[in-house]
């Protein structure tokens, strides 16, 4: 960017950028583990956590009550987060702010990597697009169709891909690129 | 340039730290909560009830809490002779720190058999754990929907979450009374 590259940063700035990228990487791994244990990382697990709660007892519209015998196997044996609309609102507000700011900080560092503009624009957009697809997918799963739960997985994958590319290219530029004068 | 960049990074990082709701802590699965709270049951049934407008208004008039127009789900346990052992329902309150989800078991006469905290947030957990450790949940046993709430003591946040849990237990008892007990007697 305007001739300013990561490889020309002073040592303190290189250490700062590297530790930031490392910290976000560790945070992302922890977030992945959290998502895997509390919800699951398959489209079906996301669907089970987010899809509208349909009657189990076969209660029709307008009926005051319904009952049927059930098997305990119908209840989840795993302790899983059950996301209803208020929790979806909370999750959306924290993750949209948090992930967008993380994307912004990653992008800010990545802007100083010398790359073709089109390629740089595509890579810098990945975490932002991933965040929007991820959170948008949660709402779509809840209110449009449970079959759209794959969007949540797709969004998370895009975010992760964006992080990996940004971190790898930035680290390469910070520490491995030889300056030619 | 570098100083400006560092300042910008710090300013941007401060916002999500302030706005963070901590991750959920799952204490027990739904199946385990139902099995534990309905010990002695041989067969299980699911009953869903939708309160009428009059039933919702009656609950709101008495307690100030307005039930949803949507349905509520009870898991019923019965013995081999088809006698009711009890019913369990799950209710959630969304606080500024995240959700608090509670399973409440009710006897066939509408009195609380037991309660279990199913889910809280990481930040809430230490306050709720102290309540659980001090036997707060056990103190609901034998109370009906209209009994005064048990004393919860402790710090202000512990007290706040004690009130949240007590409110959920009372709502469960009210829903059982309005949606199952009173209908059976009418």
Interface residues (C-beta under 8 A of the other chain):
Chain A: X4 X9 X10 X12 X13 X16 X20 X34 X38 X55 X56 X57 X59 X63 X64 X65 X66 X67 X68 X69 X70 X71 X72 X73 X74 X75 X76 X77 X78 X79 X80 X81 X82 X84 X86 X87 X90 X91 X93 X94 X97 X98 X101 X102 X104 X105 X108
Chain B: X1 X2 X5 X6 X8 X9 X12 X13 X15 X16 X19 X20 X21 X23 X24 X26 X27 X28 X29 X30 X31 X32 X34 X35 X43 X44 X45 X46 X47 X48 X49 X50 X52 X71 X73 X75 X76 X92 X94 X98 X99 X101 X118 X119 X179 X180 X183
